[in-house]
Amino acid sequence: MLSILKASRFWALVAMCTAGSTSALADEPTRVVLVSPRDKAIEVNVDTLVQIHFSTGLKLETLTADSVRLLDPAGKPVACKLGSDIEGDVVNLKPSARLARQTTYALEVNSKLKGKEGTPVAAFHSTFSTGADVPRSASSEGFRQGRGHLVTRSPWR
């Protein structure tokens, strides 16, 4: 009986601690938790896809070219296609054209973007720089066309 009493006190304490910590988390605004390319990345592919991960979902109707922007060195927005996963916690920006070589770009998320509760997302800013060369496409050596499908030649034959 004594062990049951101790266990119930333990779980009551856990419940009190958990209740206090979750209310603190609920008051925090949605924020960026991961970005790719990472902040201050260099030698980024000029055909890169920018991806932003948020701490919670977003109100997708607030995901616009004004709320999430990729900016060129002059501070002008780069035309991008915006997309997200179904839960709205991952946003993709695909530039409409290849980015310029050896150029620094800025990624900006501002308060026009709202979390799923309707509160503004915490402002975010990061930069990355593209590389000098466009990566070469994969070599077709070792592959040959065969009756409508791709066949690989094994180097071990």
Contacts in CASP RR format, 6 or more apart in sequence:
PFRMAT RR
TARGET T0000
AUTHOR 0000-0000-0000
METHOD contacts of the structure
MODEL  1
MLSILKASRFWALVAMCTAGSTSALADEPTRVVLVSPRDKAIEVNVDTLV
QIHFSTGLKLETLTADSVRLLDPAGKPVACKLGSDIEGDVVNLKPSARLA
RQTTYALEVNSKLKGKEGTPVAAFHSTFSTGADVPRSASSEGFRQGRGHL
VTRSPWR
28 55 0 8 1.000
29 115 0 8 1.000
29 119 0 8 1.000
29 120 0 8 1.000
29 121 0 8 1.000
29 122 0 8 1.000
30 54 0 8 1.000
30 55 0 8 1.000
30 56 0 8 1.000
30 57 0 8 1.000
30 58 0 8 1.000
30 115 0 8 1.000
30 116 0 8 1.000
30 119 0 8 1.000
30 121 0 8 1.000
30 122 0 8 1.000
31 54 0 8 1.000
31 55 0 8 1.000
31 121 0 8 1.000
31 122 0 8 1.000
31 124 0 8 1.000
32 52 0 8 1.000
32 53 0 8 1.000
32 54 0 8 1.000
32 55 0 8 1.000
32 109 0 8 1.000
32 121 0 8 1.000
32 122 0 8 1.000
32 124 0 8 1.000
33 53 0 8 1.000
33 54 0 8 1.000
33 55 0 8 1.000
34 52 0 8 1.000
34 53 0 8 1.000
35 50 0 8 1.000
35 51 0 8 1.000
35 52 0 8 1.000
35 53 0 8 1.000
35 107 0 8 1.000
35 124 0 8 1.000
35 126 0 8 1.000
36 50 0 8 1.000
36 51 0 8 1.000
37 44 0 8 1.000
37 48 0 8 1.000
37 50 0 8 1.000
37 128 0 8 1.000
38 126 0 8 1.000
38 128 0 8 1.000
39 126 0 8 1.000
39 127 0 8 1.000
39 128 0 8 1.000
40 126 0 8 1.000
40 127 0 8 1.000
40 128 0 8 1.000
41 128 0 8 1.000
41 129 0 8 1.000
42 128 0 8 1.000
42 129 0 8 1.000
42 131 0 8 1.000
43 129 0 8 1.000
43 130 0 8 1.000
43 131 0 8 1.000
43 132 0 8 1.000
44 99 0 8 1.000
44 128 0 8 1.000
44 129 0 8 1.000
44 130 0 8 1.000
44 131 0 8 1.000
45 130 0 8 1.000
45 131 0 8 1.000
45 134 0 8 1.000
45 135 0 8 1.000
46 98 0 8 1.000
46 99 0 8 1.000
46 100 0 8 1.000
46 101 0 8 1.000
46 130 0 8 1.000
46 131 0 8 1.000
46 134 0 8 1.000
47 98 0 8 1.000
47 99 0 8 1.000
47 134 0 8 1.000
47 135 0 8 1.000
48 95 0 8 1.000
48 99 0 8 1.000
48 130 0 8 1.000
49 92 0 8 1.000
49 93 0 8 1.000
49 94 0 8 1.000
50 70 0 8 1.000
50 80 0 8 1.000
50 92 0 8 1.000
50 93 0 8 1.000
50 94 0 8 1.000
50 95 0 8 1.000
50 107 0 8 1.000
51 90 0 8 1.000
51 91 0 8 1.000
51 92 0 8 1.000
51 93 0 8 1.000
52 68 0 8 1.000
52 90 0 8 1.000
52 91 0 8 1.000
52 92 0 8 1.000
52 93 0 8 1.000
52 107 0 8 1.000
52 109 0 8 1.000
52 124 0 8 1.000
53 89 0 8 1.000
53 90 0 8 1.000
54 88 0 8 1.000
54 89 0 8 1.000
54 90 0 8 1.000
54 91 0 8 1.000
54 115 0 8 1.000
54 121 0 8 1.000
55 89 0 8 1.000
56 89 0 8 1.000
56 115 0 8 1.000
56 116 0 8 1.000
57 87 0 8 1.000
57 88 0 8 1.000
57 89 0 8 1.000
57 115 0 8 1.000
57 116 0 8 1.000
58 84 0 8 1.000
58 88 0 8 1.000
58 89 0 8 1.000
58 91 0 8 1.000
58 113 0 8 1.000
58 114 0 8 1.000
58 115 0 8 1.000
58 116 0 8 1.000
58 121 0 8 1.000
59 114 0 8 1.000
59 115 0 8 1.000
59 116 0 8 1.000
59 118 0 8 1.000
60 84 0 8 1.000
60 88 0 8 1.000
62 112 0 8 1.000
62 113 0 8 1.000
62 114 0 8 1.000
62 115 0 8 1.000
63 82 0 8 1.000
63 83 0 8 1.000
63 84 0 8 1.000
63 88 0 8 1.000
63 91 0 8 1.000
63 113 0 8 1.000
64 82 0 8 1.000
64 112 0 8 1.000
65 77 0 8 1.000
65 80 0 8 1.000
65 82 0 8 1.000
66 110 0 8 1.000
66 112 0 8 1.000
67 109 0 8 1.000
67 110 0 8 1.000
67 112 0 8 1.000
67 113 0 8 1.000
68 82 0 8 1.000
68 91 0 8 1.000
68 93 0 8 1.000
68 107 0 8 1.000
68 108 0 8 1.000
68 109 0 8 1.000
68 113 0 8 1.000
69 77 0 8 1.000
69 78 0 8 1.000
69 107 0 8 1.000
69 108 0 8 1.000
69 110 0 8 1.000
70 77 0 8 1.000
70 78 0 8 1.000
70 80 0 8 1.000
70 93 0 8 1.000
70 95 0 8 1.000
70 105 0 8 1.000
70 106 0 8 1.000
70 107 0 8 1.000
70 108 0 8 1.000
71 77 0 8 1.000
71 78 0 8 1.000
71 105 0 8 1.000
71 106 0 8 1.000
71 107 0 8 1.000
71 108 0 8 1.000
72 78 0 8 1.000
72 100 0 8 1.000
72 103 0 8 1.000
72 105 0 8 1.000
73 103 0 8 1.000
73 104 0 8 1.000
73 105 0 8 1.000
75 106 0 8 1.000
78 95 0 8 1.000
78 96 0 8 1.000
78 99 0 8 1.000
78 105 0 8 1.000
79 95 0 8 1.000
79 96 0 8 1.000
79 97 0 8 1.000
80 93 0 8 1.000
80 94 0 8 1.000
80 95 0 8 1.000
80 96 0 8 1.000
81 93 0 8 1.000
81 94 0 8 1.000
81 96 0 8 1.000
82 91 0 8 1.000
82 92 0 8 1.000
82 93 0 8 1.000
83 91 0 8 1.000
83 92 0 8 1.000
83 93 0 8 1.000
84 90 0 8 1.000
84 91 0 8 1.000
84 92 0 8 1.000
88 116 0 8 1.000
93 107 0 8 1.000
98 134 0 8 1.000
99 105 0 8 1.000
99 130 0 8 1.000
100 130 0 8 1.000
101 130 0 8 1.000
101 131 0 8 1.000
101 132 0 8 1.000
101 133 0 8 1.000
101 134 0 8 1.000
102 129 0 8 1.000
102 130 0 8 1.000
102 131 0 8 1.000
102 132 0 8 1.000
103 129 0 8 1.000
103 130 0 8 1.000
104 127 0 8 1.000
104 128 0 8 1.000
104 129 0 8 1.000
105 127 0 8 1.000
105 128 0 8 1.000
105 129 0 8 1.000
105 130 0 8 1.000
106 125 0 8 1.000
106 126 0 8 1.000
106 127 0 8 1.000
107 124 0 8 1.000
107 125 0 8 1.000
107 126 0 8 1.000
107 127 0 8 1.000
107 128 0 8 1.000
108 123 0 8 1.000
108 124 0 8 1.000
108 125 0 8 1.000
109 121 0 8 1.000
109 123 0 8 1.000
109 124 0 8 1.000
109 125 0 8 1.000
110 121 0 8 1.000
110 123 0 8 1.000
111 120 0 8 1.000
111 121 0 8 1.000
111 123 0 8 1.000
112 120 0 8 1.000
113 120 0 8 1.000
113 121 0 8 1.000
114 120 0 8 1.000
114 121 0 8 1.000
115 121 0 8 1.000
142 152 0 8 1.000
142 153 0 8 1.000
142 155 0 8 1.000
143 150 0 8 1.000
143 151 0 8 1.000
143 152 0 8 1.000
143 153 0 8 1.000
144 151 0 8 1.000
144 153 0 8 1.000
145 151 0 8 1.000
END
